[in-house]
Amino acid sequence: MELLSFLTLNQAAGTGGNATFADILALPIFCGFQGFIWLIWCGALIFMIASFVLWVIVLIDAVQREFESDNDRLVWVLIILFTGWIGAAIYYLKFMKKSSK
């Protein structure tokens, strides 16, 4: 299968620059098993971006939040840093969800 090189999607669709969304989806790269793989990659990319955004928001909140002691802040920051999105999700459920009510 040949790659689409650096053509625009309109040129690749072969419609002389007037491609519709349906024409673009009819390209061989979006059909069959390859389309399924594209869907998986796009879903994974969206999940990674959302996880990173959540991680950054939670990390900022953990640094700025008033805890009972500074040790609690340090522990939560380290948990968030070293466990990634899982630690961020736990922190969100434990602290941020309560404060949003």
VENHU-V73072 format. One line per field, one symbol per residue. phi: phi as a letter, one per 20 degrees, with the letter a starting at -180 (. if undefined). burial: 1 if it has 16 or more other ideal C-beta (glycine too) atoms within 10 Angstrom, else 0. A space follows every 10 residues. Layout:
phi=???
burial=???
This chain:
phi=.eeeldffff fffmdmndfe fffffefgfd dmfffffgff ffffffffff fffggfffff fffefedfbf ffffffffff fedmffffff fgfedffffe f
burial=0000000000 0110000010 0000001010 0000000000 0000000000 0001100110 1100000000 0010011001 0000101110 1100110000 0
